[in-house]
């Protein structure tokens, strides 16, 4: 008789646990859907920022910051500077320095002397043009 009562209680307990787990999973899935919907609505930009003429590119620019690469105080205008200034070197896909405007360099303990490719001139910081521009 005791054996029959334990067998009867076990399926009832399993049913209650199954119902509880189903309810928890349903609640958790419902809350995930709401988070995704909220994320979608908050990431949308205003309509006037989304419409650009075909074939055009928008680049951020801060007029209060300088376009001089030596005196700019933020990195926002750095994208514009890279469009009109070239560096002495650039990094390739393997992160190795490759000469761009530089022809050669002489490294000493305190200095680095860079020789430019013939025909190029260097504009000092504060000048209106960059090297090679």
N, C-alpha and C positions, 0 to 999 in steps of 0.2 A: 504494500500500500504506500509506503514511504517513497518507493522508487517511482511510482506513478505520479505523485505530486511534484517531484523534482523534474520529471520529464515534461510535465505540463507547464511549469514555471519557466523553463528554459526557452521555449519558443516565444512565449509572451515577452520575455526580457529582450530577446533578439529583435522582435518586431518593434518594440519601443526604441531600442537603440538605432535600428534602421530608420525609423521615422525621424528621430532626433538628428541623425546625420544628414538625411535628405533635407530637412528644414534648414540646417546650418549651411549646407552647400548652396541651396537656393538663395538664401539671404546673401551669402558672399558673392555669388555670381551676379545678383541684381545690383549690388553695390559697385562691382567692377564696371558694369555697363554705365552707371551714372558718372563715375570718374572719367571714363573715356569720353563721354558726351561733353562734360565740363571742359576737358582739356581741348577738345576740338573747337569749342566756341571761344575759348580765351586766346587761342593761337592765331585766329583770323585777323588779318590787318584790315584797316579801313579800305573802302572801295577805291578811293582816289590814289592810294599807294599801290594798288594791285594793277592798275591799268597803265601800261607803258606802250608807246608806239611799237609796232613790230620791228624787230632788228635793233632795238636800242638797249643800252645797258645803263643801269643806275649805280653810281659809286657814291658812298657816303662822303660828306665834306663838312667840316666845321670852319666857317669863315673867321671865327675868333682865334683859331690856331694858325700857326705859320705853315707855309708849304716848303720852307727851308728845312731840309732833312737834318741839319745840325742844330736847329733851335726849336723844332716842334716839341710841344709838351704832351701831346696825346698820340695814340697810334691810329686814330680815325683817318687822318689825312695821309697816312703812309701808303695806302693803296694808290692814291693819286701821284705821290712822289715817285713810286716805282714805274709809273707810266711815262714820265718825262726825264727821269734820272737813271743812269746805268751805274752799276758799281764797278769797282776795280776787279772784284772777284764775285763768283756766284757758287752756290753749292749744287753739285749734280745729285742724281738719285742715290748715290752711295755716300752722300754727305762729305764729299771731297771737294776742296776749294779748287775751282777752275778759273784761270785768268780770263777776264772779259776785256776790260780796258787796259789792264796792266800787261806789260810785255815781260818784265822780270822784276825781281825784288832782291835786295841785299839786306840780310838780317844781322844786326850786331846785338850786343848785350842791352843797349839802351834805345836803339832806334831801328826802324824799318824804312829803307829807302825803296820806293816803288818807281820804276821807269815805265812811263806810259807808252802805248803803241804809237809809232811815229804818226804825226799829223794831228794829234789830239792835244788840247790844252786843258789845264785844270783851273776851275774857278774856286777861289777861297771861300770859306764859310761866310755867309752874308751876301755873297754876290748873287746876281739874278739867274745865273744859269749853272747847270751841273756839268760835270766832265762828259764830253762826248755828245752833249745835247745839241 
